[in-house]
């Protein structure tokens, strides 16, 4: 097989490989982007569902707690009226009952505050967890840009190395040709000298 044909075949195979690599890279990138998009959508949907469940629980708790508070207020009112009307109970006992009712009231308020705070913290956490639209796409674009930069740098380095090799081959070939020419010239001069000597002797 001649050298030119070999060179053309190798160049064609290299170009075909490069095209196939480019296509594979693009396909990989599109698949990765689609996977990231679906993952982002599922995360957003899960966060929305969790937030709606938390809201439902909060509404249920608020309505149930309001009923309990009304019941407690009513029982507290009737008990305080009964204690005030009881002439047989000493003042110390009335003070103990009033203090007990105040403690129940303050405990109920404190419990409601704690539960409301926990619900707000949970909703804030879910808001933070939900991914914002386009954030992952921006990061993916940055990654692809960085990859492109690295690939361009690598290709430039490869091209420079190939150019150096070809230049070195050309210089080596030139040196060989010049050496051959000089050797041929020397041979021709020595032949001429020998023929001239032979003629002069004869």
C-alpha atoms as one frame of an Amber mdcrd trajectory, in Angstrom:
protein
   0.000   0.000   0.000   1.503   3.377  -0.937   2.241   5.941   1.769  -0.191
   8.543   0.392  -3.073   6.080   0.479  -2.195   5.082   4.046  -2.106   8.735
   5.076  -5.490   9.487   3.496  -7.076   6.409   5.125  -5.702   7.355   8.547
  -6.895  10.959   8.152 -10.383   9.796   7.147 -10.594   7.413  10.108  -9.419
  10.157  12.473 -12.027  12.604  11.153 -14.757   9.953  11.416 -13.703   9.195
  15.001 -13.747  12.902  15.879 -17.253  13.298  14.438 -18.475  10.244  16.341
 -16.917  11.594  19.573 -18.612  14.975  19.057 -21.991  13.340  18.451 -21.562
  11.119  21.509 -20.624  14.133  23.632 -23.680  16.080  22.482 -25.948  13.091
  23.121 -24.466  12.615  26.583 -24.979  16.313  27.349 -28.634  16.273  26.234
 -29.355  13.119  28.259 -27.700  14.642  31.333 -29.707  17.860  30.924 -32.966
  15.924  30.565 -32.155  13.850  33.653 -31.392  17.010  35.645 -34.641  18.614
  34.477 -36.739  15.605  35.501 -34.972  15.399  38.859 -35.566  19.105  39.440
 -39.263  18.737  38.560 -39.693  15.770  40.924 -37.958  17.658  43.739 -40.179
  20.685  43.167 -43.311  18.532  43.082 -42.286  16.693  46.276 -41.631  20.001
  48.046 -45.031  21.358  46.932 -46.813  18.212  48.126 -45.041  18.344  51.492
 -45.925  22.040  51.847 -49.607  21.376  51.106 -49.621  18.526  53.665 -48.048
  20.818  56.274 -50.655  23.511  55.541 -53.460  20.971  55.940 -52.016  19.787
  59.247 -51.685  23.365  60.465 -55.302  24.172  59.567 -56.502  20.975  61.277
 -54.468  21.763  64.392 -55.685  25.369  64.504 -59.352  24.394  64.212 -59.043
  21.596  66.799 -57.071  23.805  69.165 -59.631  26.598  68.835 -62.367  24.159
  69.899 -60.277  22.985  72.858 -59.569  26.616  73.835 -63.291  27.475  73.731
 -64.088  24.426  75.879 -61.347  25.324  78.348 -62.453  28.964  78.534 -66.039
  27.905  79.179 -65.041  25.424  81.907 -62.706  28.009  83.431 -65.488  30.580
  83.516 -67.985  28.184  85.163 -65.393  27.001  87.689 -64.391  30.540  88.659
 -68.095  31.460  89.082 -68.657  28.401  91.286 -65.607  29.231  93.412 -66.682
  32.874  93.781 -70.201  31.822  94.888 -68.888  29.197  97.341 -69.043  30.906
 100.738 -67.723  27.820 102.509 -64.330  27.954 100.647 -61.613  29.991 102.330
 -59.792  32.775 100.488 -56.578  30.744 100.249 -58.423  27.988  98.341 -59.957
  30.545  95.984 -56.478  31.977  95.262 -55.109  28.478  94.568 -57.933  27.780
  92.091 -57.390  31.140  90.341 -53.652  30.488  90.087 -54.287  26.995  88.708
 -56.675  28.385  86.034 -54.131  31.076  85.066 -51.403  28.419  84.771 -53.652
  26.328  82.492 -54.372  29.367  80.323 -50.701  30.383  80.009 -49.644  26.776
  79.296 -52.203  26.550  76.513 -50.961  29.802  74.954 -47.325  28.669  75.216
 -48.147  25.328  73.592 -49.938  27.094  70.713 -46.954  29.409  70.180 -44.531
  26.482  70.109 -46.608  24.521  67.602 -47.090  27.582  65.369 -43.343  28.244
  65.444 -42.572  24.633  64.488 -45.011  24.864  61.555 -43.408  28.090  60.304
 -39.916  26.572  60.604 -41.033  23.502  58.671 -42.610  25.585  55.906 -39.461
  27.757  55.661 -37.325  24.632  55.370 -39.538  23.283  52.582 -39.306  26.624
  50.770 -35.518  26.423  50.978 -35.454  22.810  49.827 -37.520  23.495  46.705
 -35.033  24.121  43.873 -35.313  27.419  42.050 -35.940  27.268  38.303 -32.856
  27.633  36.131 -30.232  27.269  38.870 -29.149  23.803  37.797 -29.291  24.828
  34.153 -26.886  27.693  34.860 -24.482  25.367  36.642 -24.746  22.859  33.777
 -24.021  25.643  31.269 -20.975  26.677  33.300 -19.748  23.084  33.368 -20.206
  22.697  29.609 -18.376  25.977  28.987 -15.489  24.802  31.172 -15.419  21.465
  29.328 -15.388  23.270  25.979 -12.470  25.431  27.142 -10.486  22.388  28.249
 -11.240  20.539  24.993 -10.190  23.557  22.890  -6.972  23.812  24.900  -6.309
  20.103  24.408  -7.002  20.285  20.666  -4.727  23.327  20.335  -1.955  21.477
  22.178  -2.452  18.408  19.965  -2.325  20.553  16.828   0.862  22.229  18.028
   2.443  18.831  18.756   1.431  17.540  15.299   2.889  20.653  13.658   6.153
  20.185  15.563   6.331  16.535  14.493   5.650  17.363  10.853   8.222  20.172
  10.936  10.796  17.823  12.483  10.035  15.175   9.836  10.397  17.737   7.042
  13.722  18.976   8.408  14.949  15.400   8.786  13.879  14.622   5.207  15.628
  17.746   3.934  18.808  16.798   5.782  18.667  13.294   4.282  18.170  14.645
   0.779  21.028  17.146   1.178  23.271  14.410   2.570  22.393  12.144  -0.385
  23.087  14.971  -2.834  26.445  15.721  -1.261  27.342  12.015  -1.280  26.354
  11.776  -4.940  28.427  14.847  -5.770  31.435  13.396  -3.958  31.054  10.107
  -5.832  30.795  11.896  -9.157  33.857  14.018  -8.401  35.865  10.980  -7.309
  34.826   9.109 -10.485  35.829  12.068 -12.630  39.190  12.262 -10.868  39.835
   8.539 -11.314  38.904   8.696 -14.986  41.125  11.729 -15.513  44.074   9.969
 -13.803  43.549   6.883 -15.928  43.533   8.971 -19.107  46.685  10.833 -18.095
  48.484   7.513 -17.373  47.505   6.093 -20.732
